[in-house]
Amino acid sequence: MTQTERPAQTEGGPDRPRRPDRRARRRQETIGEILDIARDVMTEEGVNGLSLAEVARRLGVQPPSLYKYFPSLMAVYDALFLDGQCENLEVMRAGMRVREPGLDALIAGLEASGRWALANRAVAELLFWRPVPRFHPSPEAFAASMEMVELQRGALADAVAQGQLGRGADEEDAIYLVSTLIVGVLSQAFANEPDLPWGEGRFTPMFPKLMRLLPAAFPPSGSRRQEARSVRR
């Protein structure tokens, strides 16, 4: 056994789970620092303004040193995309958890996501728009995005089960409509009122009202019968 191997084996003890050795912990800390700096650069210079040279300068190392952690600039974007999607997913889950299942939970979750996006504009741009033409997220980084879609689909299914929306509201057209509503509101806010928090200004307060139009697009069966009765009268 070499001396470099020994700490990794003895740090946790023979009967305890091994903890990452100091070198592994330091590597993870450095990766976290690189990503934090990358977020700062994107916030200041634009998402497409990120460069490994600037990250290295702020980290106090030479650019080639970064290749020990990320093989390319696209790999940094991929890690930022993964972290951002996971953060946004957890925020949405937390927002939905405190509301009644169905439309209320869906609106609350998307509003929580909107608040996160406005507070993390540069990362949100990377997630929801295409500011870096050559960047395509890896399947691993994109997995959280698909999980977010399924979370919304589940809320729409709850709304259908409770009679808030009609059949078809948990299918692809409804998912696309909800996505268009939230991203449309965020696009207007980013372009015109980027420094205002969610719920202030001209655009983000419109989102709950827009979501309340969903029953018009997917009317519950009961509302159709009620409309028919009104016509007969």
Residue pairs with C-beta under 8 A, 6 or more apart in sequence:
1 9
7 21
7 22
8 18
8 21
9 18
11 18
11 19
11 21
12 18
12 19
20 28
27 69
30 69
31 69
31 70
31 79
33 59
34 55
34 59
34 66
34 69
34 70
34 76
35 76
35 79
35 80
35 83
37 55
37 58
37 59
38 50
38 55
38 76
38 80
39 80
39 120
39 122
39 123
40 58
41 49
41 50
41 51
41 54
41 55
41 58
42 49
42 50
42 80
42 122
42 123
42 125
42 126
43 121
43 122
45 54
46 122
46 131
47 122
47 125
47 126
47 131
47 132
48 131
48 132
50 73
50 76
50 77
51 73
52 63
52 66
52 70
52 73
52 76
53 63
55 66
55 76
56 62
56 63
56 65
56 66
59 66
70 76
70 79
74 134
74 135
77 126
77 132
77 135
78 135
78 137
78 138
78 141
79 141
80 123
80 126
81 126
81 127
81 135
81 137
81 141
81 142
82 137
82 138
82 140
82 141
82 144
83 123
84 120
84 123
84 124
84 126
84 127
85 127
85 141
85 142
85 144
85 145
85 148
86 144
87 116
87 120
87 123
88 113
88 116
88 117
88 124
88 127
88 144
88 148
89 144
89 147
89 148
89 151
91 112
91 113
91 115
91 116
92 109
92 110
92 112
92 113
92 148
92 151
93 109
93 151
94 112
95 108
95 109
95 110
95 111
95 112
95 113
96 105
96 106
96 108
96 109
96 112
96 151
96 155
97 105
98 108
99 105
99 107
99 108
99 109
101 155
101 158
101 162
102 155
102 158
102 159
102 161
102 162
102 164
103 155
103 159
103 164
103 165
103 211
103 212
103 214
105 155
105 158
106 152
106 155
106 156
106 159
106 178
106 211
107 207
107 208
107 211
109 151
109 152
109 155
110 152
110 178
110 182
110 207
110 211
111 198
111 199
111 207
111 208
113 182
114 182
114 185
114 186
114 189
114 198
114 204
114 207
115 197
115 198
115 199
116 124
117 124
117 127
117 128
117 186
118 124
118 186
118 189
118 190
118 194
118 196
118 197
118 198
118 204
119 197
121 190
121 194
124 186
124 190
125 131
125 190
126 132
126 135
127 145
128 183
128 186
137 145
149 175
152 175
152 178
153 170
153 175
156 165
156 169
156 170
156 174
156 175
156 178
157 170
159 165
159 169
159 170
159 214
160 166
160 167
160 169
160 170
160 218
163 220
163 221
163 222
164 215
164 220
165 174
165 214
165 215
165 218
165 219
165 220
166 215
166 218
166 219
166 220
166 221
166 223
166 224
167 218
167 221
168 174
168 218
169 214
169 217
169 218
174 214
174 217
174 218
177 214
177 217
178 211
178 214
181 207
181 210
181 211
182 207
185 203
185 204
185 206
185 207
185 210
186 204
188 202
188 203
189 196
189 198
189 201
189 203
189 204
192 201
192 202
192 203
193 200
193 201
193 202
193 203
193 204
196 204
198 204
199 205
215 223
